[in-house]
């Protein structure tokens, strides 16, 4: 996923207070849907705590996790600002707290705060770059390399170079993130655990040898 991005970075306290004041707060339990693919996009969201998975049902009836949003990250914005339908479904993967803005409300705040508009443009650009990178990875990288990259991104700690355990994700979730099968993910995780790269439990993964996993990812 790269460096984490926050809509509120580098804004002064008065601007932050006004922007947060225009949002409603939501607490969402793990496994709860926030919105569904195809619904009118009437709001955008910022993760204050937790993790949200963004899935799409393709024409073949298969679910694919396109990305996830963690603390400080926005989701649902592009669709809400354009007045379109949500192209993805959003589900809380962990117990999550969100800020929610009606699409027109946040757009009005952007007009009042040019720095916020700049952040929004960065957000849109980053989503496009991520989508291009995912297409390239799917076409050119092996399944183990894609899985290693997802695990490394999911385990990024708050400080550069740090790792945190990955909680709350099933093997099926990881398969949807990598565009592969549950069997392939389970087999690869088992192999890496036997090699001492990581430790796996039920909805829990802890990376032990980051450098070895980076080599698997081709990074």
Backbone as ProteinMPNN parsed JSONL, in Angstrom:
{"seq_chain_A": "XXXXXXXXXXXXXXXXXXXXXXXXXXXXXXXXXXXXXXXXXXXXXXXXXXXXXXXXXXXXXXXXXXXXXXXXXXXXXXXXXXXXXXXXXXXXXXXXXXXXXXXXXXXXXXXXXXXXXXXXXXXXXXXXXXXXXXXXXXXXXXXXXXXXXXXXXXXXXXXXXXXXXXXXXXXXXXXXXXXXXXXXXXXXXXXXXXXXXXXXXXXXXXXXXXXXXXXXXXX", "coords_chain_A": {"N_chain_A": [[0.815, -1.2, 0.0], [2.093, 1.184, 0.394], [3.25, 4.364, 1.784], [1.263, 5.554, 4.464], [-1.636, 7.581, 4.118], [-3.231, 10.563, 5.057], [-6.214, 12.414, 5.083], [-6.203, 14.648, 6.623], [-3.65, 15.533, 7.071], [-1.118, 17.954, 7.75], [-2.811, 20.141, 8.13], [-3.985, 23.07, 9.851], [-4.943, 23.411, 13.352], [-7.447, 24.664, 13.661], [-8.654, 24.317, 11.153], [-8.725, 21.516, 11.015], [-10.464, 20.988, 13.138], [-12.837, 22.15, 12.192], [-13.329, 20.582, 9.929], [-13.535, 17.954, 10.958], [-15.664, 18.482, 12.602], [-17.717, 18.655, 10.784], [-18.365, 16.081, 10.245], [-20.029, 12.957, 10.953], [-19.704, 10.57, 13.583], [-19.055, 7.076, 13.552], [-19.335, 3.853, 14.937], [-18.366, 0.669, 14.119], [-18.896, -2.745, 14.107], [-16.704, -5.589, 13.745], [-16.987, -7.309, 10.678], [-19.301, -6.097, 9.839], [-21.258, -4.571, 7.308], [-20.599, -1.521, 5.629], [-21.219, -0.057, 3.334], [-22.731, -1.119, 0.215], [-21.762, -2.526, -2.928], [-22.9, -0.873, -5.808], [-24.856, 0.643, -4.542], [-26.244, 3.976, -4.142], [-23.783, 6.493, -3.979], [-23.519, 8.262, -1.337], [-21.928, 9.312, 0.643], [-18.634, 9.828, 2.053], [-15.818, 8.368, 3.777], [-13.605, 8.305, 6.617], [-11.117, 6.435, 8.178], [-10.829, 6.23, 11.569], [-9.99, 4.435, 13.461], [-9.082, 1.01, 13.259], [-9.846, -1.315, 10.556], [-10.868, -1.488, 7.175], [-12.231, -3.472, 4.623], [-12.347, -3.448, 1.104], [-14.312, -4.643, -1.299], [-15.062, -6.149, -4.498], [-17.551, -7.514, -6.556], [-17.135, -9.5, -9.296], [-17.891, -10.014, -12.856], [-17.989, -12.735, -13.121], [-18.977, -13.597, -10.782], [-17.205, -13.741, -8.709], [-15.547, -12.739, -5.718], [-13.374, -10.033, -5.11], [-10.853, -8.537, -3.234], [-10.033, -5.355, -3.479], [-8.613, -3.363, -2.132], [-7.581, -2.151, 1.131], [-8.505, -0.077, 3.887], [-6.97, 1.779, 6.433], [-6.206, 3.297, 9.642], [-6.497, 6.786, 9.336], [-6.944, 6.807, 6.624], [-8.894, 7.443, 3.692], [-12.012, 6.411, 2.233], [-14.424, 5.61, -0.334], [-14.617, 8.107, -1.388], [-14.18, 9.069, -4.11], [-16.401, 8.111, -5.583], [-18.506, 9.305, -4.109], [-18.023, 12.056, -4.433], [-18.429, 12.336, -7.135], [-21.028, 11.658, -7.493], [-21.781, 9.13, -8.236], [-22.54, 5.547, -8.246], [-21.475, 3.348, -5.587], [-18.575, 1.586, -6.46], [-17.559, -0.562, -5.157], [-17.919, -2.796, -2.334], [-17.922, -2.087, 1.152], [-16.606, -3.319, 4.137], [-16.262, -3.644, 7.629], [-13.318, -4.931, 8.891], [-12.084, -5.258, 11.296], [-13.128, -4.273, 14.63], [-14.213, -1.043, 14.24], [-13.809, 2.502, 14.01], [-15.263, 5.288, 12.488], [-15.21, 8.366, 10.591], [-17.782, 10.109, 8.991], [-18.753, 11.819, 6.121], [-21.293, 13.549, 4.352], [-21.334, 13.498, 0.806], [-21.655, 16.091, -0.649], [-21.2, 17.785, 1.532], [-18.482, 17.454, 2.345], [-17.295, 18.286, 0.012], [-17.95, 20.998, -0.017], [-16.432, 21.817, 2.173], [-13.896, 21.43, 1.105], [-13.807, 23.49, -0.749], [-13.668, 25.629, 0.962], [-11.278, 25.205, 2.225], [-8.38, 25.152, 0.755], [-6.117, 23.478, 1.113], [-7.22, 21.073, 1.884], [-8.528, 20.341, -0.443], [-6.312, 19.92, -2.067], [-5.243, 17.665, -0.776], [-7.307, 15.877, -1.344], [-7.076, 15.611, -4.119], [-4.6, 14.365, -4.209], [-5.343, 11.987, -3.023], [-7.112, 10.882, -4.973], [-5.302, 10.579, -7.094], [-3.548, 8.738, -5.969], [-5.183, 6.483, -5.665], [-5.595, 5.819, -8.363], [-2.973, 5.185, -9.182], [-2.452, 2.995, -7.495], [-4.343, 1.179, -8.491], [-3.346, 0.762, -11.081], [-0.875, -0.383, -10.443], [-1.708, -2.741, -9.202], [-2.906, -4.116, -11.34], [-0.658, -4.502, -12.941], [0.916, -6.107, -11.233], [-0.71, -8.385, -11.055], [-0.503, -9.342, -13.608], [2.212, -9.835, -13.976], [3.582, -10.852, -11.73], [4.348, -13.706, -9.68], [2.121, -15.854, -7.751], [3.132, -16.332, -5.044], [4.815, -14.066, -4.783], [2.972, -11.955, -4.965], [1.401, -12.484, -2.703], [3.328, -12.203, -0.673], [3.857, -9.467, -0.891], [1.376, -8.389, -0.135], [1.244, -9.236, 2.551], [3.448, -7.916, 3.654], [2.673, -5.251, 3.311], [0.331, -5.166, 4.865], [1.362, -5.563, 7.381], [2.765, -3.32, 8.062], [4.154, -1.139, 10.423], [3.499, 1.7, 12.671], [5.802, 3.28, 12.773], [8.522, 3.871, 10.51], [9.889, 0.952, 9.012], [9.062, -0.802, 10.969], [7.177, -3.644, 12.2], [3.937, -5.03, 12.639], [1.712, -7.471, 14.112], [-0.567, -9.203, 11.945], [-3.909, -9.051, 12.167], [-7.183, -10.536, 12.218], [-7.711, -11.247, 9.554], [-8.814, -13.694, 7.28], [-7.763, -16.756, 5.616], [-9.141, -16.883, 3.245], [-9.744, -14.179, 2.805], [-7.149, -13.225, 2.256], [-6.652, -14.664, -0.079], [-8.518, -13.475, -1.798], [-7.419, -10.937, -1.921], [-5.135, -11.439, -3.373], [-5.933, -12.503, -5.75], [-6.213, -15.292, -6.116], [-6.489, -18.789, -5.141], [-8.022, -20.193, -2.167], [-6.771, -22.564, -1.36], [-4.192, -22.303, -2.51], [-3.133, -20.095, -1.116], [-3.183, -21.063, 1.542], [-1.412, -23.234, 1.346], [0.979, -21.909, 0.658], [1.411, -20.217, 2.884], [1.776, -22.145, 4.841], [4.153, -23.311, 3.945], [5.948, -21.154, 4.211], [5.819, -20.809, 6.946], [6.994, -23.173, 7.823], [9.552, -22.685, 6.947], [10.318, -20.738, 8.656], [9.712, -18.056, 8.212], [7.435, -16.773, 9.054], [4.765, -16.789, 11.516], [1.756, -18.453, 11.858], [-1.637, -18.274, 12.89], [-5.083, -18.699, 13.853], [-6.682, -16.387, 12.012], [-4.503, -14.724, 12.403], [-1.293, -13.512, 11.804], [2.161, -13.355, 12.084], [5.026, -11.787, 11.104], [8.289, -13.017, 10.946], [10.797, -13.055, 9.703], [11.521, -10.516, 8.001], [13.245, -9.66, 5.933], [13.665, -11.955, 4.396], [11.08, -12.368, 3.476], [10.749, -10.069, 1.985], [12.496, -10.628, -0.115], [11.088, -12.739, -1.278], [8.979, -11.262, -2.22], [10.14, -9.895, -4.234], [11.343, -7.474, -3.764]], "CA_chain_A": [[0.0, 0.0, 0.0], [2.916, 2.368, 0.46], [3.115, 5.193, 2.976], [-0.123, 5.854, 4.776], [-2.062, 8.914, 3.714], [-4.371, 11.062, 5.818], [-6.862, 13.597, 4.531], [-6.037, 15.769, 7.549], [-2.238, 15.862, 7.25], [-0.615, 19.309, 7.5], [-3.833, 21.172, 8.303], [-3.896, 23.656, 11.186], [-5.922, 22.868, 14.296], [-8.775, 25.233, 13.405], [-9.199, 23.653, 9.964], [-9.028, 20.133, 11.389], [-11.662, 20.989, 13.982], [-14.0, 22.429, 11.351], [-13.575, 19.444, 9.036], [-14.05, 16.857, 11.782], [-16.98, 18.902, 13.084], [-18.709, 18.431, 9.735], [-18.565, 14.637, 10.074], [-20.649, 12.177, 12.023], [-18.868, 9.44, 13.983], [-19.688, 5.762, 13.51], [-18.617, 2.682, 15.436], [-18.82, -0.46, 13.308], [-18.334, -4.007, 14.583], [-16.058, -6.425, 12.735], [-17.905, -8.095, 9.864], [-20.488, -5.313, 9.492], [-21.172, -3.831, 6.052], [-20.723, -0.062, 5.708], [-22.058, 0.16, 2.159], [-22.676, -2.227, -0.735], [-21.525, -2.24, -4.334], [-24.099, -0.526, -6.559], [-25.692, 1.603, -3.823], [-25.887, 5.375, -4.407], [-22.65, 6.942, -3.159], [-23.979, 9.495, -0.695], [-21.013, 9.741, 1.701], [-17.275, 9.285, 2.083], [-15.464, 7.944, 5.131], [-12.216, 8.282, 7.055], [-10.918, 5.469, 9.264], [-10.181, 6.76, 12.776], [-9.382, 3.27, 14.105], [-9.557, -0.262, 12.71], [-9.51, -1.632, 9.168], [-12.022, -1.716, 6.307], [-11.923, -4.164, 3.372], [-13.141, -2.965, -0.027], [-14.463, -5.789, -2.196], [-15.884, -6.01, -5.698], [-18.06, -8.746, -7.154], [-16.922, -9.361, -10.734], [-18.927, -10.572, -13.727], [-18.019, -14.191, -12.936], [-19.512, -13.886, -9.454], [-16.099, -13.906, -7.762], [-15.236, -11.561, -4.913], [-11.975, -9.62, -5.108], [-10.552, -7.417, -2.348], [-9.175, -4.44, -4.23], [-7.707, -2.699, -1.206], [-8.089, -1.999, 2.487], [-8.26, 1.253, 4.456], [-6.617, 1.735, 7.85], [-6.284, 4.582, 10.333], [-6.063, 7.961, 8.59], [-7.203, 6.68, 5.188], [-10.227, 7.76, 3.189], [-12.582, 5.506, 1.228], [-15.738, 6.03, -0.813], [-14.595, 9.514, -1.762], [-14.314, 9.353, -5.539], [-17.794, 7.878, -5.975], [-19.376, 10.28, -3.454], [-17.838, 13.38, -5.024], [-18.918, 12.338, -8.518], [-22.455, 11.347, -7.511], [-21.968, 7.814, -8.857], [-22.781, 4.447, -7.303], [-20.244, 2.764, -5.052], [-18.122, 0.469, -7.292], [-17.088, -1.61, -4.258], [-18.57, -2.933, -1.03], [-17.007, -1.831, 2.266], [-16.932, -4.084, 5.34], [-15.282, -3.527, 8.711], [-12.59, -6.18, 9.12], [-11.895, -5.221, 12.744], [-13.973, -3.243, 15.227], [-13.716, 0.138, 13.538], [-14.467, 3.795, 14.216], [-15.202, 6.046, 11.246], [-15.839, 9.661, 10.363], [-18.6, 10.048, 7.775], [-19.197, 13.096, 5.572], [-22.082, 13.53, 3.122], [-20.498, 13.921, -0.316], [-21.67, 17.545, -0.855], [-20.661, 18.473, 2.7], [-17.026, 17.476, 2.289], [-16.912, 19.091, -1.148], [-18.028, 22.395, 0.426], [-15.263, 22.052, 3.023], [-12.737, 21.542, 0.22], [-13.809, 24.83, -1.33], [-13.284, 26.568, 2.017], [-9.905, 24.907, 2.667], [-7.631, 24.66, -0.411], [-5.215, 22.371, 1.46], [-8.031, 19.854, 1.883], [-8.727, 19.995, -1.857], [-5.042, 19.344, -2.523], [-5.177, 16.306, -0.241], [-8.274, 15.054, -2.069], [-6.484, 15.306, -5.424], [-3.577, 13.34, -3.946], [-6.07, 10.737, -2.759], [-7.578, 10.342, -6.251], [-4.12, 10.149, -7.844], [-3.001, 7.525, -5.358], [-6.066, 5.364, -5.997], [-5.323, 5.436, -9.75], [-1.662, 4.526, -9.222], [-2.595, 1.68, -6.865], [-5.065, 0.304, -9.411], [-2.411, 0.397, -12.145], [0.123, -1.304, -9.885], [-2.335, -4.047, -8.976], [-3.045, -4.767, -12.649], [0.683, -4.93, -13.358], [1.306, -7.232, -10.379], [-1.491, -9.565, -11.408], [-0.049, -9.834, -14.912], [3.643, -10.121, -14.073], [4.165, -11.471, -10.54], [3.84, -15.006, -9.244], [1.241, -15.786, -6.592], [3.883, -16.098, -3.81], [5.29, -12.676, -4.724], [1.822, -11.093, -4.653], [1.032, -12.719, -1.31], [4.358, -11.588, 0.171], [3.652, -8.012, -0.909], [0.198, -8.064, 0.685], [1.584, -9.427, 3.96], [4.35, -6.841, 4.059], [1.893, -4.013, 3.414], [-0.599, -5.283, 5.989], [2.092, -5.599, 8.655], [3.518, -2.081, 8.276], [3.914, -0.499, 11.707], [3.365, 3.154, 12.621], [7.118, 3.873, 12.522], [9.176, 3.246, 9.358], [10.698, -0.229, 9.264], [8.52, -1.645, 12.041], [6.153, -4.608, 11.802], [2.931, -5.387, 13.643], [0.976, -8.676, 13.708], [-1.749, -9.036, 11.089], [-5.034, -9.642, 12.883], [-8.538, -10.431, 11.697], [-7.869, -11.655, 8.158], [-8.87, -15.132, 7.02], [-7.044, -17.198, 4.418], [-9.961, -16.505, 2.086], [-9.504, -12.751, 2.572], [-5.851, -13.089, 1.595], [-6.801, -15.17, -1.444], [-9.216, -12.444, -2.568], [-6.476, -9.84, -2.134], [-4.081, -11.85, -4.309], [-6.498, -13.042, -6.978], [-5.866, -16.706, -6.214], [-7.399, -19.685, -4.43], [-7.8, -20.44, -0.745], [-5.797, -23.652, -1.249], [-2.85, -21.8, -2.829], [-2.68, -19.252, -0.007], [-2.927, -21.92, 2.706], [-0.192, -24.011, 1.087], [2.144, -21.025, 0.701], [1.628, -19.805, 4.274], [2.321, -23.302, 5.556], [5.557, -23.455, 3.535], [6.733, -20.077, 4.822], [5.915, -21.065, 8.382], [7.99, -24.239, 7.991], [10.865, -22.081, 6.691], [10.596, -19.774, 9.719], [9.509, -16.666, 7.791], [6.301, -16.2, 9.767], [3.984, -17.668, 12.382], [0.337, -18.32, 11.527], [-2.677, -18.812, 13.749], [-6.406, -18.408, 13.31], [-6.81, -14.947, 11.757], [-3.343, -14.062, 13.001], [-0.016, -13.791, 11.147], [3.258, -12.512, 12.574], [6.216, -11.951, 10.27], [9.5, -13.227, 11.738], [11.978, -12.714, 8.891], [11.056, -9.557, 6.997], [14.143, -9.603, 4.779], [13.395, -13.121, 3.554], [9.796, -12.154, 2.815], [10.996, -9.043, 0.968], [13.063, -11.315, -1.281], [9.982, -13.461, -1.915], [8.145, -10.259, -2.892], [10.896, -9.273, -5.314], [11.598, -6.074, -3.383]], "C_chain_A": [[0.857, 1.262, 0.0], [2.67, 3.152, 1.732], [1.655, 5.551, 3.207], [-0.418, 7.318, 4.51], [-3.245, 9.325, 4.562], [-4.902, 12.319, 5.166], [-6.56, 14.832, 5.368], [-4.582, 16.147, 7.79], [-1.98, 17.331, 6.938], [-1.691, 20.394, 7.485], [-3.698, 21.757, 9.703], [-5.059, 23.174, 12.05], [-7.328, 23.393, 14.033], [-9.435, 24.548, 12.213], [-9.58, 22.212, 10.28], [-10.317, 20.058, 12.201], [-12.913, 21.231, 13.153], [-14.351, 21.225, 10.479], [-14.143, 18.259, 9.816], [-15.438, 17.199, 12.311], [-18.083, 18.707, 12.059], [-19.02, 16.969, 9.491], [-19.394, 14.081, 11.218], [-19.741, 10.995, 12.323], [-19.681, 8.159, 13.98], [-18.768, 4.737, 14.154], [-19.213, 1.456, 14.759], [-18.129, -1.726, 13.803], [-17.706, -4.781, 13.431], [-17.086, -7.279, 12.007], [-19.137, -7.345, 9.405], [-20.26, -4.546, 8.2], [-21.383, -2.339, 6.302], [-21.52, 0.445, 4.515], [-21.826, -0.988, 1.195], [-22.431, -1.715, -2.15], [-22.849, -1.964, -5.03], [-25.034, 0.429, -5.85], [-25.298, 3.031, -4.202], [-24.793, 5.839, -3.447], [-22.993, 8.294, -2.548], [-23.03, 10.017, 0.369], [-19.624, 9.171, 1.464], [-16.842, 9.163, 3.538], [-13.963, 8.048, 5.363], [-12.105, 7.316, 8.227], [-10.183, 6.155, 10.415], [-9.453, 5.648, 13.525], [-9.932, 2.014, 13.451], [-9.104, -0.488, 11.281], [-10.787, -1.964, 8.414], [-11.543, -2.399, 5.032], [-12.885, -3.694, 2.296], [-13.142, -4.028, -1.114], [-15.306, -5.41, -3.412], [-16.296, -7.391, -6.184], [-17.927, -8.607, -8.658], [-18.003, -10.089, -11.529], [-19.053, -12.083, -13.576], [-18.574, -14.586, -11.57], [-18.448, -14.11, -8.402], [-15.866, -12.606, -7.003], [-13.734, -11.3, -4.933], [-11.832, -8.461, -4.129], [-9.562, -6.513, -3.076], [-8.18, -3.725, -3.33], [-8.317, -2.711, 0.183], [-7.742, -0.592, 2.948], [-8.01, 1.103, 5.947], [-6.638, 3.157, 8.405], [-5.705, 5.723, 9.494], [-6.389, 7.917, 7.115], [-8.68, 6.876, 4.866], [-10.706, 6.637, 2.276], [-13.987, 5.979, 0.878], [-15.769, 7.433, -1.372], [-14.864, 9.786, -3.224], [-15.758, 9.197, -5.99], [-18.716, 8.941, -5.381], [-19.242, 11.661, -4.08], [-18.401, 13.453, -6.431], [-20.409, 12.049, -8.615], [-22.764, 10.008, -8.149], [-22.408, 6.797, -7.807], [-21.437, 3.952, -6.771], [-19.819, 1.593, -5.943], [-17.684, -0.74, -6.475], [-18.008, -1.698, -3.052], [-17.525, -2.732, 0.058], [-17.501, -2.564, 3.505], [-15.848, -3.872, 6.385], [-14.641, -4.891, 8.946], [-12.254, -6.366, 10.599], [-12.958, -4.287, 13.319], [-13.386, -1.892, 14.829], [-14.512, 1.379, 13.924], [-14.21, 4.651, 12.985], [-15.709, 7.466, 11.439], [-16.56, 9.58, 9.02], [-19.031, 11.455, 7.373], [-20.157, 12.851, 4.41], [-21.218, 14.075, 1.984], [-20.485, 15.428, -0.537], [-21.057, 18.31, 0.314], [-19.152, 18.558, 2.672], [-16.546, 18.306, 1.107], [-16.952, 20.576, -0.796], [-16.839, 22.746, 1.317], [-13.988, 22.18, 2.19], [-12.651, 22.933, -0.397], [-13.358, 25.868, -0.307], [-11.827, 26.398, 2.439], [-9.118, 24.325, 1.491], [-6.687, 23.503, -0.093], [-5.958, 21.047, 1.465], [-8.289, 19.389, 0.454], [-7.46, 19.369, -2.438], [-4.894, 17.907, -2.04], [-6.122, 15.377, -0.997], [-7.744, 14.675, -3.451], [-5.378, 14.262, -5.277], [-4.231, 11.983, -3.73], [-6.513, 10.088, -4.071], [-6.394, 9.814, -7.06], [-3.566, 8.844, -7.291], [-3.859, 6.312, -5.673], [-5.798, 4.884, -7.426], [-3.994, 4.689, -9.863], [-1.738, 3.132, -8.619], [-3.295, 0.705, -7.801], [-4.152, -0.158, -10.548], [-1.376, -0.61, -11.644], [-0.458, -2.696, -9.666], [-2.501, -4.807, -10.285], [-1.699, -5.302, -13.128], [1.144, -6.136, -12.547], [0.593, -8.512, -10.789], [-0.986, -10.191, -12.699], [1.384, -10.347, -14.89], [4.243, -10.861, -12.881], [3.553, -12.835, -10.261], [2.925, -14.822, -8.042], [2.023, -15.59, -5.294], [4.384, -14.659, -3.675], [4.145, -11.727, -4.38], [1.422, -11.244, -3.189], [2.05, -12.071, -0.368], [4.175, -10.078, 0.229], [2.445, -7.603, -0.069], [0.536, -8.181, 2.174], [2.497, -8.313, 4.465], [3.598, -5.527, 4.222], [0.972, -4.038, 4.628], [0.103, -5.192, 7.338], [2.893, -4.332, 8.924], [3.145, -1.454, 9.612], [3.832, 1.007, 11.575], [4.681, 3.877, 12.368], [7.776, 3.154, 11.35], [10.032, 2.052, 9.771], [10.19, -1.142, 10.354], [7.415, -2.54, 11.495], [5.2, -4.855, 12.965], [2.251, -6.676, 13.187], [-0.234, -8.316, 12.846], [-2.898, -9.776, 11.748], [-6.311, -9.549, 12.049], [-8.766, -10.887, 10.273], [-7.865, -13.174, 8.037], [-8.001, -15.478, 5.815], [-7.824, -16.813, 3.159], [-9.8, -15.019, 1.766], [-8.195, -12.543, 1.817], [-5.907, -13.582, 0.155], [-7.49, -14.138, -2.33], [-8.303, -11.252, -2.841], [-5.474, -10.158, -3.233], [-4.621, -12.372, -5.633], [-6.14, -14.498, -7.189], [-6.833, -17.529, -5.372], [-7.033, -19.796, -2.955], [-6.723, -21.508, -0.555], [-4.374, -23.138, -1.482], [-2.289, -20.952, -1.696], [-2.328, -20.107, 1.206], [-1.63, -22.704, 2.537], [1.056, -23.135, 1.202], [2.442, -20.552, 2.127], [2.242, -20.936, 5.093], [3.807, -23.484, 5.22], [6.426, -22.386, 4.188], [6.858, -20.26, 6.33], [6.964, -22.143, 8.657], [9.409, -23.713, 7.786], [11.232, -21.022, 7.733], [10.413, -18.324, 9.337], [8.411, -15.982, 8.596], [5.663, -17.256, 10.657], [2.514, -17.392, 12.11], [-0.529, -18.927, 12.615], [-4.017, -18.523, 13.105], [-6.581, -16.89, 13.226], [-5.684, -14.154, 12.424], [-2.097, -14.492, 12.233], [1.019, -12.826, 11.705], [4.497, -12.809, 11.735], [7.452, -12.005, 11.163], [10.733, -12.739, 10.987], [11.55, -11.818, 7.736], [11.923, -9.564, 5.748], [13.902, -10.773, 3.836], [12.079, -12.945, 2.806], [9.913, -11.064, 1.75], [11.599, -9.667, -0.287], [11.987, -12.094, -2.019], [9.105, -12.503, -2.722], [8.849, -9.611, -4.075], [11.211, -7.826, -5.038], [12.962, -5.934, -2.72]], "O_chain_A": [[0.362, 2.325, -0.372], [1.982, 2.69, 2.642], [0.909, 5.818, 2.264], [0.447, 8.181, 4.661], [-4.166, 8.534, 4.771], [-4.135, 13.186, 4.748], [-6.654, 15.953, 4.867], [-4.304, 17.0, 8.633], [-2.54, 17.886, 5.993], [-1.495, 21.452, 6.887], [-3.343, 21.045, 10.642], [-6.029, 22.605, 11.549], [-8.3, 22.649, 14.166], [-10.625, 24.235, 12.249], [-10.637, 21.741, 9.861], [-11.154, 19.181, 11.983], [-13.94, 20.591, 13.379], [-15.524, 20.89, 10.312], [-15.114, 17.636, 9.388], [-16.288, 16.32, 12.454], [-19.256, 18.605, 12.419], [-19.84, 16.64, 8.634], [-19.453, 14.657, 12.304], [-19.08, 10.474, 11.425], [-20.852, 8.154, 14.357], [-17.556, 4.758, 13.937], [-20.422, 1.232, 14.818], [-16.902, -1.765, 13.904], [-18.124, -4.646, 12.281], [-17.948, -7.897, 12.631], [-19.944, -7.893, 8.655], [-19.205, -3.941, 8.008], [-22.242, -1.948, 7.092], [-22.403, 1.288, 4.672], [-20.859, -1.739, 1.326], [-22.844, -0.613, -2.511], [-23.809, -2.717, -4.871], [-25.931, 0.983, -6.485], [-24.143, 3.277, -4.547], [-24.874, 5.601, -2.242], [-22.783, 9.338, -3.165], [-23.293, 11.068, 0.953], [-19.456, 8.168, 0.771], [-17.432, 9.782, 4.424], [-13.161, 7.901, 4.441], [-12.906, 7.372, 9.161], [-9.05, 6.606, 10.253], [-8.42, 5.888, 14.149], [-11.116, 1.954, 13.121], [-8.101, 0.074, 10.842], [-11.676, -2.635, 8.94], [-10.564, -1.965, 4.424], [-14.084, -3.555, 2.537], [-12.127, -4.284, -1.761], [-16.132, -4.498, -3.37], [-15.488, -8.319, -6.217], [-18.526, -7.71, -9.251], [-18.908, -10.698, -10.959], [-20.105, -12.651, -13.87], [-18.634, -15.771, -11.24], [-18.744, -14.614, -7.318], [-15.971, -11.515, -7.565], [-12.928, -12.22, -4.792], [-12.605, -7.504, -4.185], [-8.399, -6.87, -3.263], [-7.033, -3.505, -3.718], [-9.422, -3.213, 0.39], [-6.79, 0.012, 2.453], [-8.737, 0.394, 6.643], [-7.038, 4.098, 7.719], [-4.578, 5.642, 9.006], [-6.141, 8.893, 6.407], [-9.571, 6.531, 5.642], [-9.897, 5.983, 1.618], [-14.652, 6.65, 1.667], [-16.824, 7.911, -1.789], [-15.685, 10.641, -3.555], [-16.283, 10.053, -6.701], [-19.613, 9.43, -6.067], [-20.239, 12.365, -4.241], [-18.811, 14.525, -6.877], [-20.997, 12.175, -9.689], [-23.899, 9.771, -8.563], [-22.62, 7.135, -6.643], [-20.401, 4.114, -7.415], [-20.619, 0.685, -6.168], [-17.462, -1.818, -7.027], [-18.784, -0.781, -2.784], [-16.378, -3.154, -0.091], [-18.667, -2.448, 3.882], [-14.658, -3.915, 6.071], [-15.335, -5.882, 9.173], [-12.152, -7.491, 11.087], [-13.622, -3.577, 12.563], [-12.205, -1.63, 15.055], [-15.724, 1.318, 14.136], [-13.083, 4.733, 12.498], [-16.522, 7.74, 12.322], [-16.026, 9.054, 8.043], [-19.601, 12.193, 8.177], [-19.865, 12.017, 3.553], [-20.453, 15.018, 2.187], [-19.404, 16.012, -0.61], [-20.459, 19.368, 0.115], [-18.587, 19.617, 2.944], [-15.505, 18.958, 1.187], [-16.084, 21.335, -1.228], [-16.298, 23.848, 1.225], [-13.098, 22.958, 2.535], [-11.563, 23.488, -0.551], [-12.737, 26.869, -0.666], [-11.211, 27.334, 2.949], [-9.183, 23.119, 1.253], [-6.475, 22.635, -0.94], [-5.399, 20.015, 1.095], [-8.272, 18.191, 0.172], [-7.527, 18.409, -3.205], [-4.473, 17.032, -2.797], [-5.783, 14.224, -1.263], [-7.94, 13.547, -3.904], [-5.237, 13.379, -6.123], [-3.732, 10.96, -4.198], [-6.318, 8.888, -4.267], [-6.468, 8.731, -7.642], [-3.165, 7.957, -8.045], [-3.332, 5.228, -5.922], [-5.776, 3.68, -7.679], [-3.904, 3.678, -10.56], [-1.16, 2.189, -9.158], [-2.9, -0.457, -7.903], [-4.178, -1.326, -10.934], [-1.044, -1.57, -12.34], [0.207, -3.703, -9.91], [-2.262, -6.014, -10.336], [-1.611, -6.412, -13.653], [1.699, -7.083, -13.104], [1.198, -9.581, -10.862], [-1.03, -11.41, -12.871], [1.742, -11.205, -15.698], [5.318, -11.448, -13.01], [2.387, -13.083, -10.569], [2.941, -13.778, -7.39], [1.624, -14.75, -4.487], [4.377, -14.098, -2.579], [4.325, -10.797, -3.593], [1.137, -10.256, -2.513], [1.667, -11.457, 0.627], [4.323, -9.476, 1.293], [2.485, -6.589, 0.629], [0.155, -7.32, 2.966], [2.329, -7.826, 5.584], [3.854, -4.774, 5.162], [0.85, -3.04, 5.338], [-0.505, -4.785, 8.329], [3.628, -4.268, 9.909], [1.966, -1.258, 9.904], [4.065, 1.548, 10.494], [4.683, 4.973, 11.808], [7.608, 1.943, 11.205], [10.793, 2.116, 10.736], [10.818, -2.16, 10.644], [6.8, -2.242, 10.471], [5.61, -4.885, 14.126], [2.215, -6.952, 11.988], [-0.838, -7.255, 13.008], [-2.86, -11.0, 11.871], [-6.495, -8.609, 11.275], [-9.909, -10.913, 9.817], [-7.019, -13.852, 8.619], [-7.558, -14.592, 5.085], [-7.236, -16.462, 2.137], [-9.728, -14.639, 0.598], [-8.141, -11.777, 0.855], [-5.287, -12.995, -0.731], [-7.098, -13.944, -3.48], [-8.41, -10.624, -3.894], [-5.015, -9.263, -3.942], [-3.845, -12.654, -6.546], [-5.801, -14.904, -8.301], [-7.871, -17.028, -4.94], [-5.901, -19.532, -2.55], [-5.861, -21.373, 0.313], [-3.456, -23.492, -0.742], [-1.113, -21.069, -1.35], [-1.287, -19.898, 1.831], [-0.843, -22.822, 3.476], [2.066, -23.555, 1.768], [3.604, -20.495, 2.529], [3.117, -20.711, 5.929], [4.617, -23.776, 6.1], [7.521, -22.682, 4.665], [7.878, -19.908, 6.923], [7.732, -22.036, 9.613], [10.357, -24.228, 8.378], [12.332, -20.471, 7.697], [10.895, -17.437, 10.041], [8.444, -14.769, 8.801], [5.973, -18.444, 10.57], [2.075, -16.242, 12.128], [-0.194, -19.963, 13.19], [-4.079, -18.143, 11.936], [-6.622, -16.202, 14.246], [-5.897, -13.056, 12.938], [-1.864, -15.684, 12.033], [0.777, -11.622, 11.787], [4.956, -13.949, 11.67], [7.642, -11.149, 12.027], [11.606, -12.09, 11.564], [11.257, -12.293, 6.639], [11.41, -9.483, 4.632], [13.93, -10.607, 2.617], [11.968, -13.325, 1.641], [9.243, -11.134, 0.72], [11.251, -9.278, -1.402], [11.969, -12.113, -3.25], [8.559, -12.87, -3.762], [8.232, -8.865, -4.835], [11.337, -7.028, -5.967], [13.351, -4.833, -2.333]]}, "name": "protein", "num_of_chains": 1, "seq": "XXXXXXXXXXXXXXXXXXXXXXXXXXXXXXXXXXXXXXXXXXXXXXXXXXXXXXXXXXXXXXXXXXXXXXXXXXXXXXXXXXXXXXXXXXXXXXXXXXXXXXXXXXXXXXXXXXXXXXXXXXXXXXXXXXXXXXXXXXXXXXXXXXXXXXXXXXXXXXXXXXXXXXXXXXXXXXXXXXXXXXXXXXXXXXXXXXXXXXXXXXXXXXXXXXXXXXXXXXX"}
